[in-house]
């Protein structure tokens, strides 16, 4: 019986469906854009009905591209943005809010009364980006929730909503990776924390049941076929498995709406500050943990930039500008969507310095993403002496000059693979492990004194404005 793997990747800009054969060759794929709404400063939302339709449309378009044998077996996995959340009426599926994106900062007052044990319990920093503040905001501001019995109310990560709407039989559940991005999850016990739920005033009754990533989640609602959904997890976590079992001597960097850096760790640190410790995968028997750094303003920073400065054929122009060795870009101090690790400032004044032309501003913006990544890399390397390479993925990595700058800054070889959609590849590996035969393009570090000088100046300024401990 031929086996096919269907992966669903719900990202910040699009919903993607990819169909692989059992050797991980792509048979068909489709992408449906989604709209991001910014109704107020600091708010970032998506329409829940439109998101479900985008996923259903991506699935249908992908499956229509090929004529599969009737006896073919398809199994599926899904990944999504980890800290996004939504509230809805469980019996009817009616939503009470838009999907509140992980980038959203409306719950900035969550930092006013921190619980000292949060980093130890959750592996996270107190931040409005994570789910608890958004849940608390919904309870405080959406009047309809006050009239819904707790047993009928869902306050949950985005993954839980997607599962409820896309699979049957319906069940109110979530994987531990998405649960762990709520500030309500005890990372050491792999369950909801009574202490944290009480602190934020959120009843465990309204939270979904937690199951391992690999689990019988139900069947995707597709006419004419039964497609078991066997995997649910976070998008960045899936990217870690893009080449199979992760290499514990590599740094994995995936650049999408945000940019995320992960390194496998054997034991959870008591307190990972100023970085994060995260669960990357779980099945019934094992868990995989990582040390993680997060840059909020990557693709979202480019989206912001293009709203300020509309540029035709931007990425074609960007390639030219990045390759212009005579261009002196100045600096961009990048707090788009809030500063993530290691600074953790939710409301930061993003601004250019000594960047005058559009070309200078665009290159300064790209370098700001790399500088934030490098600041995290330095912290990881200060505590790990076994790192020997970077494995890089994501849409922006199509820019060779970006890859080379990362190698030059980090002084580490950068490995890039032909297929840049690491989230889908990672899910395919977890659904049906196969040896990866792709050979990487390897960029070796080169001396780049001007880039290093720009980074040193940027780091001094950032550390003076947003010092961390």
C-alpha positions as CSV (number, residue, x, y, z in Angstrom):
1,X,0.0,0.0,0.0
2,X,1.7,3.3,-1.1
3,X,2.1,5.8,1.8
4,X,1.8,9.6,1.4
5,X,2.5,12.2,4.0
6,X,0.4,15.4,4.2
7,X,1.8,18.2,6.2
8,X,-0.1,21.4,7.2
9,X,1.9,24.4,8.2
10,X,-0.1,27.3,9.5
11,X,2.2,30.3,9.5
12,X,2.0,34.1,10.0
13,X,1.5,34.9,6.4
14,X,0.0,31.7,4.8
15,X,-1.4,28.3,5.3
16,X,0.6,25.6,3.4
17,X,-0.2,22.0,2.6
18,X,2.5,19.7,1.2
19,X,2.1,16.2,0.0
20,X,5.2,13.9,0.2
21,X,5.7,10.4,-0.9
22,X,7.2,7.9,1.5
23,X,10.7,8.8,0.4
24,X,10.0,12.5,1.2
25,X,9.9,13.7,-2.4
26,X,7.3,16.5,-2.8
27,X,4.4,15.3,-4.9
28,X,2.2,18.4,-4.6
29,X,1.9,21.6,-2.5
30,X,-0.2,24.6,-2.2
31,X,-0.1,27.9,-0.2
32,X,-3.1,30.2,0.6
33,X,-2.3,33.6,2.0
34,X,-3.9,34.9,5.1
35,X,-4.6,38.5,6.1
36,X,-2.9,39.9,9.2
37,X,-5.0,42.6,11.0
38,X,-3.6,45.4,13.1
39,X,-6.8,47.0,14.6
40,X,-4.9,49.0,17.3
41,X,-1.2,49.7,18.0
42,X,0.4,46.5,19.4
43,X,-2.5,44.3,18.3
44,X,-2.0,41.5,15.8
45,X,-4.9,39.3,14.7
46,X,-6.2,36.8,12.2
47,X,-9.8,36.0,11.3
48,X,-10.5,32.5,12.6
49,X,-13.0,31.5,9.9
50,X,-10.7,32.7,7.2
51,X,-7.8,30.8,8.7
52,X,-9.8,27.5,8.7
53,X,-10.9,28.1,5.1
54,X,-7.3,28.8,4.1
55,X,-6.2,25.5,5.5
56,X,-9.1,23.6,4.0
57,X,-8.4,25.2,0.6
58,X,-4.7,24.4,0.8
59,X,-5.5,20.8,1.5
60,X,-8.0,20.5,-1.3
61,X,-5.8,22.3,-3.9
62,X,-2.9,20.0,-3.0
63,X,-4.8,16.8,-3.2
64,X,-6.4,17.8,-6.5
65,X,-2.9,18.2,-8.1
66,X,-2.3,14.5,-8.2
67,X,-4.3,11.4,-8.9
68,X,-3.5,9.0,-6.1
69,X,-4.4,5.3,-6.2
70,X,-7.6,4.6,-4.3
71,X,-5.8,2.2,-2.0
72,X,-3.1,4.8,-1.2
73,X,-2.7,5.6,2.5
74,X,-2.3,9.3,3.6
75,X,-1.3,10.3,7.1
76,X,-1.1,13.9,8.2
77,X,0.6,16.3,10.6
78,X,0.0,19.9,11.5
79,X,2.1,22.7,12.9
80,X,1.2,26.2,13.8
81,X,2.4,29.4,15.5
82,X,3.0,28.5,19.1
83,X,1.9,31.4,21.2
84,X,-1.2,32.5,19.3
85,X,-4.5,31.8,21.0
86,X,-8.3,32.1,20.5
87,X,-11.4,31.7,22.7
88,X,-14.6,30.0,21.5
89,X,-17.8,28.2,22.5
90,X,-17.0,24.5,22.5
91,X,-20.4,23.1,21.7
92,X,-21.0,25.4,18.7
93,X,-17.5,26.3,17.6
94,X,-18.5,30.0,17.6
95,X,-15.5,32.2,18.4
96,X,-15.6,35.1,20.8
97,X,-12.4,36.7,19.5
98,X,-10.2,36.8,16.5
99,X,-7.1,34.7,16.7
100,X,-4.7,36.8,18.8
101,X,-1.3,36.3,17.2
102,X,1.9,35.5,19.0
103,X,3.2,38.9,17.9
104,X,0.3,40.7,19.8
105,X,1.3,42.8,22.8
106,X,-2.1,44.0,24.1
107,X,-1.5,42.2,27.4
108,X,1.6,44.2,28.3
109,X,0.4,44.7,31.8
110,X,1.1,41.0,32.5
111,X,4.6,42.0,33.4
112,X,3.4,44.2,36.3
113,X,3.0,41.4,38.8
114,X,5.4,38.6,37.8
115,X,5.7,35.3,39.6
116,X,9.3,34.7,40.5
117,X,9.1,31.0,39.7
118,X,7.8,31.4,36.1
119,X,11.2,30.8,34.4
120,X,11.9,27.7,36.5
121,X,8.4,26.3,35.9
122,X,7.9,27.2,32.3
123,X,11.3,27.8,30.8
124,X,9.9,31.1,29.5
125,X,10.2,34.8,30.5
126,X,7.2,36.8,31.6
127,X,6.0,38.4,28.3
128,X,2.8,39.6,26.7
129,X,3.6,37.4,23.7
130,X,2.7,34.2,25.5
131,X,-0.8,32.9,26.0
132,X,-1.7,33.6,29.6
133,X,-1.8,37.4,29.3
134,X,-4.0,37.1,26.2
135,X,-6.3,34.7,27.9
136,X,-6.6,37.0,30.9
137,X,-7.2,39.9,28.5
138,X,-10.1,38.0,26.9
139,X,-11.7,37.2,30.3
140,X,-11.4,40.8,31.4
141,X,-12.6,42.5,28.2
142,X,-15.0,40.1,26.4
143,X,-18.3,40.4,28.2
144,X,-19.9,37.3,26.6
145,X,-17.3,35.1,28.3
146,X,-18.8,36.0,31.7
147,X,-22.1,34.2,30.7
148,X,-20.5,31.0,29.4
149,X,-20.2,28.0,31.7
150,X,-16.5,27.0,32.1
151,X,-17.3,23.6,30.7
152,X,-18.4,25.2,27.5
153,X,-15.7,27.8,27.2
154,X,-12.4,27.2,25.3
155,X,-9.4,29.4,26.1
156,X,-6.6,27.7,24.3
157,X,-3.6,27.9,22.0
158,X,-4.4,28.2,18.3
159,X,-3.5,24.6,17.7
160,X,-6.4,23.5,19.9
161,X,-8.8,25.5,17.8
162,X,-7.4,24.2,14.5
163,X,-7.8,20.6,15.8
164,X,-11.4,21.3,16.9
165,X,-12.4,22.7,13.5
166,X,-10.4,20.4,11.1
167,X,-10.7,16.9,12.6
168,X,-13.4,14.5,13.6
169,X,-14.5,13.2,16.0
170,X,-14.0,16.6,17.7
171,X,-12.0,16.5,20.9
172,X,-10.7,19.4,23.0
173,X,-7.0,18.8,23.0
174,X,-3.6,20.3,22.4
175,X,0.0,19.1,22.1
176,X,2.5,20.0,24.9
177,X,4.7,22.3,22.6
178,X,1.8,24.7,22.0
179,X,0.6,24.3,25.6
180,X,4.1,25.2,26.8
181,X,3.8,28.7,25.2
182,X,1.0,29.8,27.5
183,X,2.9,30.4,30.7
184,X,0.5,27.9,32.3
185,X,2.5,24.7,31.6
186,X,4.9,23.0,33.9
187,X,7.8,22.0,31.7
188,X,9.1,19.5,34.2
189,X,5.9,17.7,34.7
190,X,4.4,18.1,31.2
191,X,1.0,19.3,32.5
192,X,-0.9,22.4,33.3
193,X,0.4,24.0,36.5
194,X,-2.2,24.7,39.3
195,X,0.2,27.4,40.7
196,X,0.3,29.3,37.4
197,X,-3.4,28.9,36.6
198,X,-4.2,30.3,40.0
199,X,-1.7,33.2,39.6
200,X,-3.3,34.3,36.3
201,X,-6.9,33.5,37.4
202,X,-7.5,31.0,34.7
203,X,-9.6,27.9,35.5
204,X,-8.1,24.6,34.3
205,X,-11.6,23.7,33.2
206,X,-11.4,26.0,30.2
207,X,-8.0,24.6,29.1
208,X,-7.7,21.6,26.6
209,X,-6.4,18.1,27.5
210,X,-2.7,17.6,26.7
211,X,-1.5,14.7,24.5
212,X,1.9,13.9,23.1
213,X,2.8,15.4,19.7
214,X,2.5,12.0,18.1
215,X,-1.1,11.0,18.9
216,X,-4.3,9.8,17.2
217,X,-5.8,13.2,16.9
218,X,-8.7,12.1,14.7
219,X,-9.3,12.3,10.9
220,X,-9.1,15.3,8.7
221,X,-12.5,16.2,7.2
222,X,-11.9,15.5,3.6
223,X,-14.6,14.2,1.2
224,X,-13.8,10.7,-0.2
225,X,-10.8,10.0,1.9
226,X,-10.0,9.2,5.5
227,X,-6.8,11.0,6.5
228,X,-5.6,10.2,10.1
229,X,-3.9,13.2,11.8
230,X,-1.1,11.6,13.7
231,X,1.1,14.7,14.6
232,X,0.5,18.1,16.1
233,X,3.3,20.5,17.2
234,X,4.8,24.0,17.0
235,X,6.1,25.3,13.7
236,X,9.6,26.1,14.9
237,X,9.8,22.8,16.7
238,X,9.0,20.9,13.6
239,X,11.8,22.8,11.7
240,X,14.3,21.3,14.1
241,X,13.7,17.8,12.6
242,X,14.0,18.9,8.9
243,X,17.1,16.7,8.4
244,X,15.9,13.9,10.7
245,X,17.1,13.5,14.3
246,X,18.6,16.8,15.3
247,X,22.4,17.1,15.6
248,X,23.2,18.1,19.2
249,X,26.3,20.0,18.0
250,X,24.4,22.3,15.6
251,X,22.6,25.5,16.1
252,X,19.3,25.4,14.1
253,X,18.1,28.8,12.8
254,X,14.7,29.2,11.0
255,X,13.8,32.6,9.7
256,X,10.1,33.2,9.0
257,X,7.8,35.8,10.5
258,X,10.2,35.7,13.4
259,X,13.7,34.2,13.6
260,X,14.3,31.4,16.0
261,X,17.6,29.7,17.1
262,X,17.5,26.3,18.9
263,X,20.1,23.9,20.3
264,X,19.4,20.5,21.7
265,X,19.9,20.1,25.4
266,X,20.1,17.0,27.5
267,X,18.8,18.5,30.8
268,X,16.5,21.4,31.5
269,X,18.4,24.3,33.2
270,X,17.1,25.5,36.5
271,X,16.6,29.0,34.9
272,X,17.4,29.5,31.2
273,X,17.4,33.3,31.4
274,X,18.0,35.3,29.3
275,X,17.1,32.6,26.7
276,X,14.3,30.1,26.9
277,X,14.1,26.4,27.4
278,X,11.5,24.7,25.3
279,X,9.9,21.3,24.6
280,X,10.6,20.5,20.9
281,X,8.9,17.1,20.5
282,X,7.2,14.4,22.6
283,X,5.8,11.0,22.0
284,X,4.5,8.4,24.5
285,X,8.0,7.5,25.6
286,X,10.4,10.5,25.1
287,X,10.8,14.3,25.1
288,X,13.2,16.5,23.2
289,X,14.3,19.8,24.8
290,X,16.1,22.8,23.4
291,X,17.7,26.0,24.5
292,X,16.0,28.7,22.4
293,X,16.5,32.3,21.4
294,X,13.8,34.3,19.6
295,X,13.9,37.3,17.3
296,X,10.4,38.7,16.9
297,X,11.1,41.0,14.0
298,X,12.2,39.1,10.9
299,X,9.6,38.6,8.2
300,X,7.3,40.9,10.3
301,X,10.0,43.6,10.2
302,X,10.1,43.4,6.4
303,X,6.3,43.7,6.3
304,X,6.6,46.7,8.5
305,X,9.3,48.2,6.3
306,X,7.4,47.8,3.1
307,X,4.4,49.5,4.6
308,X,6.6,52.5,5.4
309,X,8.5,52.4,2.1
310,X,6.6,50.6,-0.7
311,X,9.2,49.1,-3.1
312,X,8.4,47.3,-6.3
313,X,10.2,43.9,-6.7
314,X,11.7,44.3,-3.2
315,X,13.5,41.0,-2.9
316,X,15.1,41.4,-6.3
317,X,16.3,44.9,-5.2
318,X,17.4,43.5,-1.9
319,X,19.7,40.9,-3.5
320,X,21.4,43.7,-5.4
321,X,21.8,45.9,-2.3
322,X,23.1,43.2,-0.1
323,X,25.8,42.4,-2.8
324,X,26.8,46.1,-3.1
325,X,30.1,46.1,-1.1
326,X,30.4,49.9,-1.4
327,X,27.0,50.4,0.4
328,X,27.4,51.6,4.0
329,X,24.0,50.8,5.6
330,X,24.1,52.4,9.0
331,X,22.0,50.6,11.6
332,X,18.4,49.6,12.4
333,X,17.5,49.0,16.0
334,X,14.9,46.4,15.6
335,X,12.1,46.0,18.1
336,X,9.3,45.2,15.6
337,X,6.7,43.0,17.5
338,X,8.8,43.7,20.6
339,X,12.3,42.7,21.5
340,X,12.7,39.0,22.3
341,X,15.7,37.3,23.7
342,X,18.0,38.3,25.3
343,X,16.5,41.8,26.0
344,X,12.8,41.1,26.6
345,X,11.4,44.6,26.0
346,X,7.8,44.5,24.8
347,X,7.6,48.1,23.8
348,X,10.9,49.2,22.1
349,X,11.4,52.3,19.9
350,X,12.5,50.8,16.6
351,X,14.6,53.3,14.6
352,X,17.3,53.8,12.0
353,X,20.6,55.5,12.6
354,X,22.7,56.8,9.8
355,X,20.6,55.1,7.2
356,X,19.5,57.6,4.6
357,X,18.6,55.9,1.3
358,X,16.1,53.1,0.8
359,X,19.0,50.7,0.0
360,X,20.8,51.6,3.2
361,X,17.6,51.2,5.3
362,X,16.8,47.8,3.7
363,X,20.3,46.4,4.3
364,X,20.4,47.8,7.8
365,X,17.0,46.1,8.5
366,X,18.4,42.7,7.3
367,X,21.5,43.1,9.3
368,X,19.5,43.9,12.4
369,X,17.9,40.4,12.2
370,X,21.4,38.9,12.0
371,X,22.7,41.0,14.8
372,X,19.9,39.9,17.1
373,X,20.6,36.3,16.2
374,X,24.3,36.8,16.8
375,X,23.6,38.2,20.3
376,X,21.8,35.0,21.1
377,X,24.5,32.9,19.5
378,X,27.1,34.5,21.7
379,X,25.2,33.6,24.8
380,X,24.7,30.0,23.7
381,X,28.4,29.6,22.8
382,X,29.4,31.0,26.2
383,X,27.7,28.0,27.8
384,X,28.3,25.4,25.1
385,X,31.7,24.3,23.8
386,X,30.5,21.6,21.4
387,X,28.8,23.8,18.6
388,X,30.4,23.2,15.2
389,X,27.9,24.5,12.7
390,X,24.6,26.4,12.0
391,X,21.8,24.7,10.0
392,X,19.8,27.5,8.4
393,X,16.3,27.4,6.9
394,X,13.4,29.7,6.1
395,X,12.3,32.0,3.3
396,X,14.9,34.8,3.8
397,X,17.7,32.3,3.5
398,X,17.4,32.4,-0.3
399,X,19.6,35.5,0.0
400,X,23.2,34.2,-0.3
401,X,24.6,37.4,1.1
402,X,22.5,37.0,4.2
403,X,23.9,33.5,4.7
404,X,27.4,34.7,4.3
405,X,27.0,37.5,6.7
406,X,25.7,35.0,9.3
407,X,28.7,32.8,8.8
408,X,31.1,35.8,9.1
409,X,29.4,37.1,12.2
410,X,29.2,33.8,14.1
411,X,32.5,32.4,12.9
412,X,30.7,29.1,12.2
413,X,30.0,27.3,8.9
414,X,26.4,27.8,7.8
415,X,24.7,24.7,6.2
416,X,21.8,25.4,3.8
417,X,19.7,22.8,2.0
418,X,17.7,23.0,-1.2
419,X,14.3,22.7,0.4
420,X,13.8,25.8,2.6
421,X,10.4,24.9,4.1
422,X,11.9,23.2,7.2
423,X,8.6,23.0,9.1
424,X,7.0,20.7,6.5
425,X,10.2,18.7,6.0
426,X,10.4,18.2,9.8
427,X,6.9,16.9,10.1
428,X,7.5,14.5,7.2
429,X,10.5,13.1,9.1
430,X,8.5,12.7,12.3
431,X,5.6,11.0,10.4
432,X,7.8,8.6,8.5
433,X,11.6,8.8,9.3
434,X,13.9,8.5,6.3
435,X,17.6,9.1,5.9
436,X,18.3,12.5,4.4
437,X,20.4,12.3,1.3
438,X,20.5,16.0,0.4
439,X,23.9,17.6,0.5
440,X,24.1,21.1,2.0
441,X,25.6,24.2,0.6
442,X,28.2,25.2,3.2
443,X,29.3,28.8,3.6
444,X,32.5,29.1,5.5
445,X,33.3,32.2,7.7
446,X,35.3,35.0,6.1
447,X,36.9,38.0,7.6
448,X,34.5,40.9,7.4
449,X,35.8,43.7,9.6
450,X,33.2,46.3,8.5
451,X,30.4,44.0,9.4
452,X,32.0,43.1,12.7
453,X,32.5,46.8,13.5
454,X,28.8,47.6,12.7
455,X,27.8,44.7,15.0
456,X,30.0,45.9,17.8
457,X,28.5,49.3,17.7
458,X,25.0,47.9,17.5
459,X,25.6,45.6,20.5
460,X,27.0,48.4,22.6
461,X,24.0,50.6,21.9
462,X,21.5,47.8,22.5
463,X,23.1,46.6,25.7
464,X,23.0,50.2,27.0
465,X,19.3,50.6,26.2
466,X,18.0,47.1,27.1
467,X,20.4,45.5,29.4
468,X,19.6,41.9,30.6
469,X,20.6,39.7,33.4
